[in-house]
């Protein structure tokens, strides 16, 4: 009831104030013609004013919501890399036949500019990492994924991250690897077909991981310089 009264009193006060001002104008200048002329002129402009204000407010609210959502999303992505992401890149790099070349291209430093990050992201997006699943053992990778499975499941249920297509694809690629490794009792002496299939799966996950890392570290460098140095210490290519 108090809420309804409040929303009735404010418009009434505004209308009353407007009426008093117009009344004073009529009393002082004694010219009803001009008073009504300007009144209708103001009323004619009112829809345009409401349109402009609503568009501006809508844009401001939309931009604010996007910034808040981006902040929450990057915060969770930062936790992901601290918890498992950086180590997962290191594990996948064991299967990378061109690791030293990729390390040279993707080793982020404090001197990187926005264009450096953009170029690296574009490179990763179209790059084939030439993964060879025979190059290393799957045991450590499987152990890491199984230990962090519950953490990853919680991320999968986060509505903010599910609206982020790139990160959603990354999570699904990780769970696919978990399923592929879980259904095999032995991870040694697999068939060539299995090794080939796992190479493709790891390549997909590896590329998405590095791409997401570059986007995240760019955000941190721009908006949170004090976190950037910490992030560099956890750099998967250091």
C-alpha positions as CSV (number, residue, x, y, z in Angstrom):
1,X,0.0,0.0,0.0
2,X,2.9,2.4,0.9
3,X,4.5,1.5,-2.4
4,X,1.4,2.4,-4.4
5,X,1.0,5.7,-2.5
6,X,4.6,6.6,-3.2
7,X,4.1,6.1,-6.9
8,X,0.9,8.2,-6.9
9,X,2.3,11.1,-4.9
10,X,5.4,11.7,-7.1
11,X,3.5,12.1,-10.4
12,X,0.9,14.2,-8.6
13,X,3.6,16.6,-7.2
14,X,5.2,16.9,-10.7
15,X,1.9,17.6,-12.4
16,X,1.0,20.1,-9.6
17,X,4.3,21.9,-10.0
18,X,3.8,22.2,-13.7
19,X,0.3,23.5,-13.3
20,X,1.5,26.2,-10.8
21,X,4.3,27.3,-13.1
22,X,1.8,27.7,-16.0
23,X,-0.6,29.5,-13.7
24,X,2.1,31.9,-12.6
25,X,3.1,32.5,-16.2
26,X,-0.6,33.4,-17.1
27,X,-0.9,35.7,-14.0
28,X,2.4,37.5,-14.6
29,X,2.2,38.0,-18.4
30,X,-1.6,37.8,-18.7
31,X,-1.3,36.1,-22.1
32,X,-3.3,32.9,-22.4
33,X,-2.6,32.6,-26.2
34,X,1.1,32.3,-25.8
35,X,0.8,30.1,-22.7
36,X,-1.4,27.6,-24.5
37,X,0.8,27.9,-27.6
38,X,3.9,26.9,-25.8
39,X,2.0,24.3,-23.8
40,X,0.9,22.5,-26.9
41,X,4.4,23.0,-28.4
42,X,5.9,21.2,-25.4
43,X,3.3,18.5,-25.6
44,X,4.1,18.0,-29.3
45,X,7.8,17.5,-28.5
46,X,7.0,15.2,-25.5
47,X,6.8,11.9,-27.6
48,X,10.1,12.8,-29.3
49,X,11.7,13.5,-25.9
50,X,10.4,10.2,-24.5
51,X,11.7,8.3,-27.5
52,X,15.2,9.9,-27.2
53,X,15.3,9.3,-23.5
54,X,14.1,5.7,-23.8
55,X,16.6,4.9,-26.5
56,X,19.5,6.4,-24.6
57,X,18.5,4.8,-21.3
58,X,18.0,1.4,-23.0
59,X,21.5,1.7,-24.6
60,X,23.0,2.6,-21.2
61,X,21.3,-0.2,-19.4
62,X,22.1,-2.7,-22.1
63,X,25.8,-1.7,-22.1
64,X,25.9,-1.9,-18.3
65,X,24.4,-5.3,-18.3
66,X,26.9,-6.5,-20.9
67,X,29.8,-5.1,-18.9
68,X,28.5,-6.8,-15.7
69,X,28.0,-10.1,-17.5
70,X,31.4,-9.9,-19.1
71,X,33.0,-9.2,-15.7
72,X,31.3,-12.2,-14.1
73,X,32.2,-14.4,-17.1
74,X,35.8,-13.5,-17.1
75,X,36.0,-14.0,-13.3
76,X,34.8,-17.6,-13.7
77,X,37.1,-18.2,-16.6
78,X,40.0,-16.9,-14.5
79,X,39.0,-19.5,-11.8
80,X,38.9,-22.2,-14.6
81,X,42.4,-21.5,-15.7
82,X,43.7,-21.3,-12.1
83,X,42.0,-24.6,-11.2
84,X,42.6,-26.7,-14.3
85,X,43.0,-24.7,-17.6
86,X,46.6,-23.8,-17.4
87,X,47.7,-27.3,-16.4
88,X,45.4,-28.8,-19.1
89,X,47.3,-26.8,-21.7
90,X,50.6,-28.1,-20.4
91,X,49.3,-31.7,-20.5
92,X,48.0,-31.2,-24.1
93,X,51.3,-29.6,-25.1
94,X,53.0,-33.0,-24.5
95,X,51.2,-34.2,-27.6
96,X,52.0,-31.1,-29.6
97,X,54.7,-32.0,-32.2
98,X,55.4,-28.3,-32.8
99,X,55.4,-27.1,-29.2
100,X,58.6,-25.1,-29.4
101,X,57.4,-23.2,-32.5
102,X,54.0,-22.5,-30.9
103,X,55.6,-21.5,-27.7
104,X,57.6,-18.8,-29.5
105,X,54.5,-17.4,-31.2
106,X,52.1,-17.6,-28.2
107,X,54.3,-16.8,-25.2
108,X,52.5,-13.7,-23.9
109,X,54.7,-11.0,-22.3
110,X,54.0,-7.6,-20.6
111,X,55.0,-5.9,-23.8
112,X,52.1,-7.4,-25.8
113,X,49.6,-4.8,-27.2
114,X,46.0,-5.3,-28.1
115,X,46.9,-6.0,-31.7
116,X,49.4,-8.7,-30.6
117,X,46.6,-10.5,-28.7
118,X,44.2,-10.1,-31.6
119,X,46.8,-11.5,-34.1
120,X,47.5,-14.4,-31.7
121,X,43.8,-15.2,-31.3
122,X,43.3,-15.1,-35.1
123,X,46.3,-17.4,-35.6
124,X,45.1,-20.0,-33.0
125,X,41.6,-20.0,-34.5
126,X,42.8,-21.2,-37.9
127,X,45.9,-23.1,-36.8
128,X,46.3,-26.9,-36.8
129,X,48.4,-27.9,-33.9
130,X,49.5,-31.2,-35.4
131,X,48.7,-33.3,-32.3
132,X,50.1,-36.8,-32.2
133,X,48.4,-38.8,-29.4
134,X,51.2,-41.4,-29.5
135,X,53.8,-38.8,-28.4
136,X,53.0,-39.0,-24.7
137,X,51.0,-41.0,-22.1
138,X,47.3,-40.4,-21.4
139,X,47.5,-41.4,-17.8
140,X,48.4,-38.0,-16.3
141,X,45.9,-36.2,-18.5
142,X,43.1,-38.7,-17.5
143,X,44.0,-38.3,-13.8
144,X,43.8,-34.5,-14.0
145,X,40.4,-34.6,-15.8
146,X,38.9,-37.1,-13.5
147,X,40.0,-35.2,-10.4
148,X,38.5,-32.0,-11.7
149,X,35.4,-33.5,-13.2
150,X,33.1,-32.2,-10.5
151,X,34.5,-28.7,-10.9
152,X,33.9,-28.9,-14.6
153,X,30.3,-30.1,-14.1
154,X,29.6,-27.1,-11.9
155,X,30.9,-24.8,-14.7
156,X,28.7,-26.5,-17.2
157,X,25.7,-25.5,-15.1
158,X,26.7,-21.9,-14.9
159,X,24.1,-19.9,-17.0
160,X,26.6,-17.0,-17.6
161,X,29.2,-19.3,-19.2
162,X,26.6,-21.2,-21.2
163,X,25.8,-17.9,-23.0
164,X,29.5,-17.7,-24.0
165,X,29.7,-19.9,-27.1
166,X,33.5,-20.2,-27.2
167,X,33.7,-21.3,-23.6
168,X,30.7,-23.7,-24.0
169,X,32.5,-25.3,-26.9
170,X,35.6,-25.7,-24.8
171,X,33.7,-27.4,-22.0
172,X,32.0,-29.8,-24.3
173,X,35.3,-30.7,-26.0
174,X,36.8,-31.4,-22.5
175,X,33.9,-33.6,-21.5
176,X,34.2,-35.4,-24.8
177,X,37.9,-36.2,-24.0
178,X,36.9,-37.4,-20.5
179,X,34.3,-39.8,-22.1
180,X,36.8,-41.0,-24.7
181,X,39.5,-41.8,-22.0
182,X,37.0,-43.2,-19.5
183,X,35.5,-45.9,-21.9
184,X,39.0,-47.3,-22.5
185,X,40.3,-49.6,-19.8
186,X,43.9,-49.4,-21.1
187,X,45.4,-46.3,-22.6
188,X,48.4,-48.0,-24.1
189,X,48.9,-49.9,-27.3
190,X,45.7,-48.6,-28.8
191,X,44.7,-49.1,-32.4
192,X,45.8,-46.6,-35.0
193,X,42.2,-45.6,-35.5
194,X,41.9,-44.8,-31.7
195,X,45.1,-42.8,-31.7
196,X,44.0,-40.9,-34.8
197,X,40.6,-40.2,-33.2
198,X,42.1,-39.0,-29.9
199,X,44.6,-36.8,-31.8
200,X,41.7,-35.0,-33.4
201,X,39.8,-34.6,-30.1
202,X,42.9,-33.3,-28.3
203,X,43.7,-30.9,-31.1
204,X,40.1,-29.5,-30.8
205,X,40.4,-29.0,-27.1
206,X,43.9,-27.7,-27.2
207,X,43.1,-25.0,-29.7
208,X,40.0,-23.9,-27.8
209,X,42.0,-23.7,-24.6
210,X,44.7,-21.5,-26.0
211,X,42.2,-19.3,-27.8
212,X,40.2,-18.8,-24.6
213,X,43.4,-18.2,-22.7
214,X,44.5,-15.4,-25.0
215,X,41.1,-13.7,-24.8
216,X,41.2,-13.9,-21.0
217,X,44.7,-12.6,-20.6
218,X,44.0,-9.7,-22.9
219,X,41.0,-8.8,-20.7
220,X,43.1,-9.0,-17.5
221,X,45.9,-6.9,-19.0
222,X,43.5,-4.1,-20.0
223,X,41.2,-4.0,-17.0
224,X,43.2,-5.6,-14.1
225,X,46.9,-4.9,-14.5
226,X,47.6,-6.2,-10.9
227,X,46.2,-9.6,-11.9
228,X,48.2,-9.7,-15.2
229,X,51.5,-10.4,-13.5
230,X,49.9,-13.2,-11.5
231,X,48.3,-14.6,-14.7
232,X,51.7,-14.6,-16.4
233,X,53.2,-16.7,-13.7
234,X,50.5,-19.3,-14.5
235,X,51.1,-19.0,-18.2
236,X,50.8,-22.4,-19.8
237,X,53.6,-21.7,-22.2
238,X,56.1,-20.5,-19.6
